Amino acid sequence: MQSNTIRIIIFILVGALVGLYLPWYAMGIQSGILAFLLRFPTKSAFTTGFISGFLLWGGSAWWLTYSNPNALPVRMATLLPLQGSVALLYLVTGLIGGILLGLWAWAGARLR
């Protein structure tokens, strides 16, 4: 359990750095590379990648809105079929990031 927590923290830290300088899909590629280099077990690679991606993307979306409030999240939640719920928008964002990083982590662990 402790090693998975450390892996999630590493994923989030490296993903945040990659997200600052590279496009959004580079977070997935770094997830696969880290899973390959850190020798993730194949069975837990998707779960670890999903949790870290969910926390990273959902947390980033929330933090950007919290630190710089504007009307864009409300407009996006209204545009998408979310009935104007910004919390659901953060949840969907986290799910997309979790699936992306989870699949890439699984692929990196499988490659080994």
Backbone bond lengths (Angstrom), bond angles and torsions (degrees), N, CA, C in turn:
res aa  C-N    CA-C-N  psi(-1)  N-CA   C-N-CA  omega(-1)  CA-C   N-CA-C  phi
1 M - - - 1.453 - - 1.525 111.06 -
2 Q 1.327 115.12 -40.55 1.455 118.58 -178.12 1.529 110.75 -68.29
3 S 1.328 117.72 -36.79 1.461 119.47 -179.80 1.534 110.75 -68.20
4 N 1.346 117.73 -35.16 1.464 119.52 176.30 1.515 111.39 -66.40
5 T 1.331 117.17 -37.02 1.462 120.25 177.51 1.525 110.57 -64.35
6 I 1.305 116.59 -41.56 1.464 120.98 178.28 1.524 109.97 -65.18
7 R 1.332 116.94 -40.70 1.465 120.47 178.36 1.526 111.13 -64.24
8 I 1.311 117.07 -40.19 1.472 120.45 178.59 1.522 110.10 -63.78
9 I 1.323 116.86 -42.46 1.468 120.74 178.66 1.533 110.56 -63.32
10 I 1.332 116.93 -41.53 1.466 120.60 178.04 1.524 110.34 -63.18
11 F 1.344 116.44 -44.29 1.461 120.32 178.24 1.525 111.32 -58.60
12 I 1.322 116.18 -45.24 1.458 120.14 -177.30 1.530 111.19 -66.47
13 L 1.321 117.27 -44.04 1.465 120.28 -179.64 1.523 111.92 -64.48
14 V 1.317 116.76 -48.16 1.461 119.72 -179.88 1.525 110.34 -67.73
15 G 1.326 117.20 -39.00 1.464 120.73 178.27 1.517 112.20 -63.25
16 A 1.328 117.09 -38.28 1.465 120.03 177.94 1.529 110.41 -65.80
17 L 1.319 117.17 -40.53 1.468 119.87 178.16 1.525 111.24 -66.92
18 V 1.322 116.46 -42.53 1.463 120.45 179.00 1.529 109.89 -64.60
19 G 1.323 116.90 -39.55 1.459 121.10 -179.42 1.515 113.80 -65.76
20 L 1.318 116.82 -23.02 1.462 119.65 178.06 1.524 112.49 -72.63
21 Y 1.322 117.46 -34.53 1.452 120.28 -169.93 1.533 114.82 -113.96
22 L 1.328 117.34 -17.54 1.459 120.35 -175.82 1.522 110.57 -122.72
23 P 1.326 118.40 168.33 1.466 120.96 179.26 1.530 111.88 -64.73
24 W 1.336 116.11 168.50 1.457 121.91 -174.03 1.523 112.38 -61.00
25 Y 1.316 118.93 -35.43 1.454 120.65 -176.86 1.529 112.90 -73.77
26 A 1.312 118.08 -13.32 1.460 121.04 177.55 1.526 111.60 -67.48
27 M 1.342 117.02 -24.59 1.468 119.78 175.70 1.516 110.85 -63.29
28 G 1.305 117.75 -36.48 1.452 120.82 177.11 1.519 111.43 -67.48
29 I 1.311 116.35 -42.79 1.462 120.40 179.67 1.520 110.79 -63.74
30 Q 1.344 116.66 -41.25 1.474 118.82 178.28 1.514 110.87 -66.68
31 S 1.325 117.06 -30.32 1.458 121.05 177.30 1.524 110.49 -65.02
32 G 1.322 116.99 -43.97 1.461 120.82 177.66 1.520 111.91 -65.12
33 I 1.316 116.61 -41.15 1.467 120.27 179.55 1.528 110.59 -65.52
34 L 1.337 116.60 -43.49 1.467 119.11 178.85 1.528 111.68 -64.88
35 A 1.313 117.49 -40.06 1.467 120.21 178.27 1.522 110.67 -63.63
36 F 1.317 116.38 -36.03 1.461 120.26 177.75 1.527 111.08 -69.69
37 L 1.339 116.76 -47.31 1.461 120.84 -176.05 1.530 113.13 -71.49
38 L 1.334 117.20 -36.30 1.462 120.68 -178.73 1.526 112.60 -86.86
39 R 1.320 117.21 4.60 1.465 123.99 176.78 1.524 112.49 54.61
40 F 1.320 115.11 55.60 1.460 120.45 177.53 1.517 109.88 -64.18
41 P 1.336 117.61 139.96 1.459 118.46 169.51 1.530 109.53 -68.89
42 T 1.312 116.48 140.97 1.462 120.90 -174.88 1.518 111.99 -61.33
43 K 1.332 117.57 -34.44 1.465 120.95 -175.88 1.523 112.72 -67.79
44 S 1.320 118.12 -33.78 1.462 120.12 -176.68 1.530 113.28 -105.70
45 A 1.313 117.93 1.54 1.472 120.27 -176.49 1.521 111.48 -66.29
46 F 1.351 117.57 -44.57 1.457 119.22 -179.14 1.523 110.80 -64.19
47 T 1.322 117.21 -43.46 1.466 120.66 -178.50 1.521 111.25 -62.44
48 T 1.315 116.40 -45.80 1.463 120.15 179.19 1.524 111.10 -63.39
49 G 1.318 117.37 -44.30 1.463 120.90 177.84 1.517 112.25 -64.44
50 F 1.348 116.69 -39.24 1.456 120.08 -179.60 1.525 110.93 -65.19
51 I 1.322 117.11 -46.57 1.467 120.31 -178.98 1.527 110.57 -62.65
52 S 1.333 116.43 -44.87 1.463 118.43 -179.21 1.528 111.53 -67.59
53 G 1.322 117.80 -38.81 1.463 120.30 177.62 1.514 112.34 -66.77
54 F 1.331 116.67 -40.00 1.460 120.52 177.94 1.521 110.72 -62.49
55 L 1.317 116.41 -46.27 1.466 120.05 179.88 1.524 111.45 -66.82
56 L 1.326 116.87 -41.46 1.460 120.66 -177.77 1.518 111.66 -67.09
57 W 1.316 118.42 -51.13 1.464 121.22 -176.19 1.518 111.50 -73.46
58 G 1.315 117.64 -45.50 1.463 119.88 179.07 1.516 111.74 -65.03
59 G 1.337 115.80 -41.91 1.460 120.10 178.24 1.517 112.52 -66.58
60 S 1.321 116.56 -38.34 1.466 120.20 177.93 1.524 111.37 -65.05
61 A 1.338 116.36 -42.68 1.464 119.97 179.18 1.524 110.60 -63.20
62 W 1.316 115.92 -43.12 1.469 119.19 179.11 1.528 110.50 -65.82
63 W 1.315 117.50 -44.64 1.455 121.07 -176.61 1.527 111.81 -65.04
64 L 1.324 117.24 -40.70 1.468 119.71 178.93 1.521 111.28 -62.94
65 T 1.325 116.77 -38.22 1.456 119.81 178.48 1.526 110.94 -72.87
66 Y 1.323 116.91 -37.89 1.461 121.53 -178.44 1.527 111.00 -68.24
67 S 1.335 116.59 -41.55 1.463 119.20 -176.41 1.529 112.72 -78.89
68 N 1.329 117.09 -23.15 1.459 120.82 -179.19 1.527 108.27 -139.92
69 P 1.325 117.44 80.47 1.469 119.04 -174.87 1.527 112.41 -66.04
70 N 1.328 113.99 133.55 1.461 120.60 175.04 1.519 108.43 -152.76
71 A 1.301 116.65 -179.16 1.466 121.83 -174.25 1.521 113.13 -92.50
72 L 1.329 118.89 -1.23 1.455 120.60 -175.57 1.535 113.54 -62.94
73 P 1.345 120.26 -45.41 1.467 118.12 178.89 1.531 113.14 -60.75
74 V 1.324 117.53 -37.28 1.458 120.73 178.34 1.525 109.82 -66.13
75 R 1.311 116.58 -41.01 1.467 120.13 178.73 1.525 111.68 -66.36
76 M 1.329 116.80 -40.55 1.468 120.01 178.19 1.521 111.18 -66.47
77 A 1.332 117.23 -40.41 1.457 120.46 178.11 1.521 111.68 -66.27
78 T 1.320 116.72 -28.97 1.462 120.70 176.24 1.526 110.52 -76.88
79 L 1.317 116.66 -38.28 1.459 121.74 -179.63 1.528 111.36 -66.78
80 L 1.315 116.60 -43.88 1.463 121.56 176.64 1.526 108.83 -79.10
81 P 1.306 118.45 160.75 1.481 119.27 -178.79 1.529 112.26 -76.76
82 L 1.318 117.22 60.90 1.466 122.60 -178.89 1.520 112.03 -117.08
83 Q 1.308 118.71 8.27 1.455 125.64 -179.40 1.530 112.69 54.07
84 G 1.308 117.39 34.44 1.450 121.53 176.16 1.518 115.29 77.20
85 S 1.325 118.63 10.68 1.460 121.60 -178.20 1.531 110.13 -85.81
86 V 1.315 115.71 112.21 1.463 120.89 179.90 1.525 110.20 -70.18
87 A 1.331 117.84 -33.15 1.458 120.73 178.00 1.528 110.92 -61.81
88 L 1.323 117.61 -39.05 1.460 120.24 175.79 1.525 111.47 -67.28
89 L 1.325 116.62 -32.79 1.463 120.01 175.94 1.524 110.37 -62.96
90 Y 1.328 117.67 -42.51 1.459 120.88 176.73 1.523 110.84 -65.17
91 L 1.304 117.55 -37.58 1.465 121.84 178.28 1.526 110.71 -64.96
92 V 1.321 117.36 -44.69 1.467 120.90 178.60 1.530 110.29 -65.02
93 T 1.319 117.01 -40.66 1.462 120.83 177.08 1.521 110.77 -61.25
94 G 1.331 116.82 -44.25 1.455 120.86 177.41 1.520 112.61 -63.82
95 L 1.327 117.52 -39.04 1.463 120.74 178.57 1.531 111.64 -65.47
96 I 1.318 116.62 -41.01 1.465 119.50 178.18 1.529 110.22 -64.05
97 G 1.324 116.83 -45.45 1.464 120.16 178.05 1.512 112.20 -64.99
98 G 1.334 117.10 -38.52 1.459 120.63 179.01 1.513 112.39 -64.91
99 I 1.321 116.38 -42.95 1.463 119.59 178.90 1.521 110.47 -66.12
100 L 1.330 117.17 -42.09 1.459 121.37 179.38 1.526 111.13 -60.12
101 L 1.324 117.23 -54.46 1.455 120.05 -178.10 1.521 112.09 -68.65
102 G 1.329 117.35 -33.43 1.456 120.38 178.11 1.515 112.38 -64.52
103 L 1.324 117.21 -45.07 1.458 120.04 179.35 1.523 111.98 -66.60
104 W 1.314 116.82 -40.27 1.460 119.40 177.88 1.526 111.75 -66.96
105 A 1.332 117.48 -38.58 1.472 120.01 177.79 1.527 110.02 -66.14
106 W 1.319 116.77 -40.36 1.457 119.81 178.03 1.530 110.62 -63.48
107 A 1.347 116.33 -41.47 1.468 120.69 179.40 1.522 110.54 -64.77
108 G 1.330 117.60 -40.51 1.461 120.59 178.52 1.518 112.12 -66.20
109 A 1.322 117.24 -39.45 1.467 120.26 177.78 1.520 110.61 -69.79
110 R 1.317 116.61 -35.90 1.465 122.17 179.84 1.533 110.78 -70.24
111 L 1.319 116.40 -32.28 1.462 120.90 -179.57 1.523 111.51 -64.12
112 R 1.320 114.65 -34.10 1.460 118.91 179.67 1.503 107.90 -67.84
